[in-house]
Amino acid sequence: MKIHHNPNDYAERRRKEYPDIGDQLDAVFKLAQHLQEQGQELPPDVGKWVDDCKAVKQKYPAAK
């Protein structure tokens, strides 16, 4: 018996195993913020995104 996989199945399998999209975006935000804090000039749209995210995080701080 041979098992055949649809070559497009990889996308669904990956999707199921990747971290939550929110966790992925938070990791990218933290990386961009770190680079910015180290003096790295970010593309304008990325810098604005970081600033927008910071504003939301300040408006709704994490519970401690």
N, C-alpha and C positions, 0 to 999 in steps of 0.2 A: 504494500500500500504506500503510495506517495502522497505527501502533503504538499499542496501548492498554496502559496500565499499570493494574494493580489499585490502587485508591486506598490499600489497606492495605500496599502494597509499601514505602512510605516508611519504615515502622518497621524493616523488615529492612535496607534500604539504610543507614539511620542507624546501626543497631546495628553494621554492618560497618565504618563509618567513624569511630565514636567511639573515643577512646582506651580502653585497657584499663580495666576497672572498678576495678582496684586502683590504677591511676595517678590515676583520677578521685577516689577516696576519699582518697588521700594528699594531693591538692591541696586538698580540702575540709578535711582535718585541719590542714594547714599554715595555711590561712586562719583557721580557728577558733582555733588556737593563737596566731597573730599578734594577732588581736583580743583574746584573753584577756591576752596580754602587754602590750598597750597599755592595759589597764585596762577594756576593754569587758566588761560583765557579760553572760555567756552564759546562755541558758536552762539550768536545772539538768541536764537530760538531755544537753545538748550539752557542758556542762562536764565531766560524768562521762565522756562518750565521749572527750573530749580527754585526761583523766587516765588512762583505761584504755589509750588508744593510746600515751601517753608511757611508761607502765609496760612495755608490751610492747617498745617501741623500746629502752628502757634494758636490759631483760632480754636482748634479742637485738640488740646494736648492729651497725650496718652495717660491713662489712669495709672497711678503708682501703687 
